[in-house]
Amino acid sequence: MRFWNYILVLLAVLTAVSCREASTFFGYDVAAKVGRNVLTNTEIAAAVPKGLSGADSLGYVDSYIDKWVIRQLKLQEAELIFSSSEADIDRMVEEYRQSLLIRKIEQYYLDKDADFQITDADIESYYNAHKGDFRLSAPVVKGYVVSFPDKYRRREYLLQMLRSPKAEKFAEAEQVCMKNNFRMTKYEEWVDYAEYLACLPLLRSANNDKLLAERDLQQIHYNATYYYFRVTDMLKAGEPMPLFMAKDKIVRILTNRRQGEVIRSNEERIRQNADQNGVVKIYRDTVNIN
């Protein structure tokens, strides 16, 4: 009789469990399940960004669960379809794991040992030794552009000052431009020729290379405005670029070189230690690639 009473109690318990989540009954809160894979509320709570509440929080949870379910279903389908390629997949996973570890140990070497401060002297030395590697793809120029209304009465006077080879006359022309709010754009450092031309009323599609050959003051009259301009210096496409233009690239080159030196140094260290301790044994006589 006691045996049948035990069976009845057990059935009642199982019925109660079926009326609510079995996982909750056993103290394991399950939010979703796909096959044997389980997503817990604890995992979801850890994934929810801080600060979300109310509808935003519920929306995020629903989206998270949906994405998790889809991910599990895709993985199941992939395992079913590619079961014959399991060995290849395992090999790819292992190769990725090894690559990740190698990247981490190399970064550890760099963080621990490397001094990557690149000085101006380092940059200049590399530039002088490798000028041929840094060629201009387009012309660069130095010069200036002055523009002002054609109704300005002292135009000839300003023109004389700009044409003068004397520095004090040019400084005087600058003062005139400043006083009258005329636009003067000076390029005392190298600048792309296209940027220089952007100050002039010229068609971008036209060939304006002929302006490069002229070193005297040039003039354009357009839309009731005079433009006086002069190219004081020029480097052609194909010539070595100025140092400041090559600087960023040289810094990357020198940094990569030093990183490589640090990694190779640590490779030599661990190999020497392994050889001394007998960790590495190579049996070349047994290698057969036929």
Rosetta blueprint (number, residue, H / E / L):
1 M L
2 R H
3 F H
4 W H
5 N H
6 Y H
7 I H
8 L H
9 V H
10 L H
11 L H
12 A H
13 V H
14 L H
15 T H
16 A H
17 V H
18 S H
19 C L
20 R L
21 E L
22 A H
23 S H
24 T H
25 F H
26 F L
27 G L
28 Y L
29 D L
30 V E
31 A E
32 A E
33 K E
34 V E
35 G L
36 R L
37 N E
38 V E
39 L E
40 T E
41 N H
42 T H
43 E H
44 I H
45 A H
46 A H
47 A H
48 V L
49 P L
50 K L
51 G L
52 L L
53 S L
54 G H
55 A H
56 D H
57 S H
58 L H
59 G H
60 Y H
61 V H
62 D H
63 S H
64 Y H
65 I H
66 D H
67 K H
68 W H
69 V H
70 I H
71 R H
72 Q H
73 L H
74 K H
75 L H
76 Q H
77 E H
78 A H
79 E H
80 L H
81 I H
82 F L
83 S H
84 S H
85 S H
86 E H
87 A H
88 D H
89 I H
90 D H
91 R H
92 M H
93 V H
94 E H
95 E H
96 Y H
97 R H
98 Q H
99 S H
100 L H
101 L H
102 I H
103 R H
104 K H
105 I H
106 E H
107 Q H
108 Y H
109 Y H
110 L H
111 D H
112 K H
113 D H
114 A L
115 D L
116 F L
117 Q L
118 I L
119 T L
120 D H
121 A H
122 D H
123 I H
124 E H
125 S H
126 Y H
127 Y H
128 N H
129 A H
130 H L
131 K H
132 G H
133 D H
134 F L
135 R E
136 L L
137 S L
138 A L
139 P L
140 V E
141 V E
142 K E
143 G E
144 Y E
145 V E
146 V E
147 S E
148 F E
149 P E
150 D L
151 K L
152 Y L
153 R L
154 R L
155 R H
156 E H
157 Y H
158 L H
159 L H
160 Q H
161 M H
162 L H
163 R H
164 S L
165 P L
166 K L
167 A H
168 E H
169 K H
170 F H
171 A H
172 E H
173 A H
174 E H
175 Q H
176 V H
177 C H
178 M H
179 K H
180 N L
181 N L
182 F L
183 R E
184 M E
185 T E
186 K E
187 Y E
188 E E
189 E E
190 W E
191 V E
192 D E
193 Y H
194 A H
195 E H
196 Y H
197 L H
198 A L
199 C L
200 L L
201 P L
202 L L
203 L L
204 R L
205 S L
206 A L
207 N L
208 N L
209 D L
210 K H
211 L H
212 L H
213 A H
214 E L
215 R L
216 D L
217 L L
218 Q E
219 Q E
220 I E
221 H E
222 Y E
223 N L
224 A L
225 T E
226 Y E
227 Y E
228 Y E
229 F E
230 R E
231 V E
232 T E
233 D E
234 M E
235 L E
236 K L
237 A L
238 G L
239 E L
240 P E
241 M L
242 P L
243 L H
244 F H
245 M H
246 A H
247 K H
248 D H
249 K H
250 I H
251 V H
252 R H
253 I H
254 L H
255 T H
256 N H
257 R H
258 R H
259 Q H
260 G H
261 E H
262 V H
263 I H
264 R H
265 S H
266 N H
267 E H
268 E H
269 R H
270 I H
271 R H
272 Q H
273 N H
274 A H
275 D H
276 Q H
277 N L
278 G L
279 V L
280 V L
281 K L
282 I L
283 Y L
284 R H
285 D H
286 T H
287 V L
288 N L
289 I L
290 N L
